[in-house]
Amino acid sequence: MNKTDLNKIDLNKIDLSKTDLNKNDLNKNDLNKNDAEKEAAARASLRFIQSGQVVGLGTGSTAAYFIRLLAEKVKNGLRVRGIPTSVRSKELAESLGIPLTTLDECQEIDVTVDGADEVDPELRLIKGGGGALLREKIIASATKNLVIVADVSKRVPVLGKFPLPVEVIQFAQALVAKRIANLGAEVRLRRASDRNPFVTDEHNHILDCHFGEIRDADVLARHLSDMPGVVEHGLFIGMASTVLLANGSDIMELHR
């Protein structure tokens, strides 16, 4: 293009909203890629499911993909019973026709498929971004094979970029928040979309605790577990058997 051509261009008439560099389009592409990776990881986990098993049903966006994919298998003849980790997952599974059971009826779970907010090289996890950490940890503790599904962005060298959720009874909320802050965290009460405190399925509140890099997750987990008023925390240590991380169409499989 020569100088005369450049002078003929009226920049005010260029519709930037239709260009390939439109920010909204880029964001949509990122979201679509992220959703595709979540679905790919969830689909890869189906090979761990066999007929006759009791299956823990995780909570969150990636776990929801697994529940939908599992329902397709059930429609095609797979015989399983699911134990959901939240009211949301229970309602989704019921709507899709997955037979359910409870811990009252079955205290041993063959395999659980769930998501995670962060995964470190030793397969320690931060979970609870969806607010279901208590039931998730109970189900994980009763599971022979905990399979974590996530996109590759959840893999971190050190836990702590994602705020650590801590579920607390409302009576002790202020006291626990102060004690966790004394451990070096910035503590915030989680709120729902209506700005009221977020309430878990067990009617507790959640403190989101920003520690930064958690250099000794094992020690922090013990401190939190020993703190009166803490119902449960989102550090899952020594629980994950397998982690499936989707990076584009590739699945990275990690084992503890």
N, C-alpha and C positions, 0 to 999 in steps of 0.2 A: 504494500500500500504506500503510495507516494504522499508528499506533503499536501497536494491539492485534495486528495481523498480524505485525509485527516480533517481538513478544514470543513468538509461537507458534513461531518458527523455532528448531529445535535445530541449531546449527552443527555439532555433533559427528556428526550424521546425514547431512551433505552429503558425497557421494562426489566429492571433487575430481578423482579419477582419470578421471572420465567427463565432465568439463567441457571446453569448447572451448579452455580455456587450459592444458590439460595439457601440461607441458613436453616429454614424450616424443612426443606427437602433433605439437607444433610442430617438433621436431627431425626427425621423419619427413617432415613436409611439406617442410622445407628440403632434405632429402636427395633426395626425389622430384623437386623442382623442379630441383635441381642435375643429377640424372641426365637429366632431360628436356632440359635445355639442352645437355648434352654430346652427347646423341643428335642433337639438332637441328643443332648445328654440324657433326657428323660427316656427317649426311645432306646438308647443303648442299655439302660438299666433293666429293660424287660427280659433280657436273657438270664437274669438272676431269679426270675419268677417261675415257679413250677406249679403244676396242678396239685391241689391238696394242701397248699401252704396257707398259713396265717400271715398276712402282709400288713405291716405298718404303713399308714398313709400319711405322708408328711404334709406340711403346711407351707404356703407361699406360691409364688408364680411358677417356679420350675416344678415343684411337687404337683401343682394343678395339672400341668402337662402330663405328668406320669399317671395321675388318676384318670384322665380322659383316655390315654392310650391303654391303660389297664382295662378300662370299661369295654373297649373294643375287643380285647382278648376274651373277656368274660362273655360277651355276646356271641363270640365264636366258639364257646365251649370250655374255656379255661375255668377250672373250679378253684376258687380262692375265697377266703374270708378276710375282710379288711378291718383294721382297728385304726380309726382316724385320730390324729393328734390335735384336732381343733373342731369346733362347731362348724366352721367354714368348710373344712375338708369332709366332715360328715355329711353336710347338706349336699355338697357336690357329688360325693360318692353315691348317696341315696338317689339323687336325681338321675344318675347314669346307670343305675341298676346293679351296683356292686354289692354283694351280700356282706353284711357287717356283723361283727361280734364285739365283745367288750373284754376288758381285763378281768371282770368278774367271772367270765366263762372260760377265759384262756389266758394264762400267765406266761406262756412262752410264745414268742413271735419268731417266725423263721427268717424273714427278711423285712427290713424297713427301707423305703426309698424316701429321701428327704433332701431339702436344699440346705444351703449354708450361706452366710454373709461373708465369711472369710475362711480360708484353708491355708495352714502353714505347711512347711516341708515334712513335719512329723504327723500330719493329718489331724492336728488339733484344730478345733473349729471355734468360730464365733457364730452363734445362732440366736434367733429371737427378734430379728427385724420385723417379722410379721406378728409378733406378740404372743406366740404359742410355745415359748421355750420350756415352760414347766411340763406340759404334756408331752412335748417332743423329747425331753430328756427322760421322762418316765418310760416312754415307749422304747427309746434307744437302749435303756438299761435292761429291758426285757427281751432284746433282740439278739439273735445269733449272728446276723450279718447286716450291719448298717451300711447302706450304699448311699453316698452323697452325690447328688447331681447338681451341676452348676456350669456357668460359662467361665471361660478362662480368666476373666477379670477378677474372680473371687480368690485366685491364688496369690498369696502374698509371702514375702520372705519372713516377716514378723507380724504377728497379730497386733491389731490396735488401731489401724486407720479407721475401721468401722467402729462406732461407739458400742461399748459392751452393754447389752441390756441386763438389768437386774430387776427381778420381780420382787416386790415388797408388799407386806400387808399395810393397809392404809394407816393403821394406828401408829406404826413405827416409821412412817415415810420420812419425816423431817430428821429424825435421829439417824436413820440409816444413811440418808443423803449427806449429812455432816460427816459421818464416819468414813464414808467412801471418799469424800472430798479430801479428808485428811490423809488418804492413801495417795493423793496426787492427781485425782481426776476432776474434770469439769463435769458436774452432774446436772442433768436437766430432766424434769418430769415429762414423760411422753404425753402428748395431748392428741386427742382425736380431731377429726376435721371440723367439729363444732367448737373446738378450743377447750372443751372440757377434758379432764384427765382421761387418758385411755384406760379402759377397764378390761382386764383379761377374762378368759372364760371362767376362771376361778375367782373372779371379782376382786382381783388385786390390781395394784398400779405397777408401772414400769419406770425405772430410772435409767436413762440412757447416759452412760458414763464414758467420757472421752479421756482415755488414759494416754493417748499417743502410743508409741511402740511399747508393747507389753513384753519386756525382756524375759520375765520368768512367769509364764502363764500358770504353771503348777502352783507356785507359792500364792499368787493372787487368787486362784480358785479356792485354795484352802482358807485364806483370810475371809473371803466373801461367804463361804459356806459356814464358817464359824460365827458369823455376825448375827446376833439375834434380830429378828425382823425381816431378814432376807429369806424369801421363800425358795428362790432358785436364781442362778445366774447363767449367762449365755456362753460360758466356756465349756465346751464339750471335749474332754481330754481322754484319750485312750478308748474312744467309742467307735469311731469310724473304721470300718474294715476296708472299704474301697471308696475311692473318689473318682468320679467320671467328670472330666472337664472338657467342654466343647470349645474348640477354637476354629471358627468357620465350620467346615464339614468334617474336620478331624476330631477324634475323641482321644484324649489323654487319660490313661487309666493308672491310678496310683494306688498302692497297697501299703497297709501298715505292717 
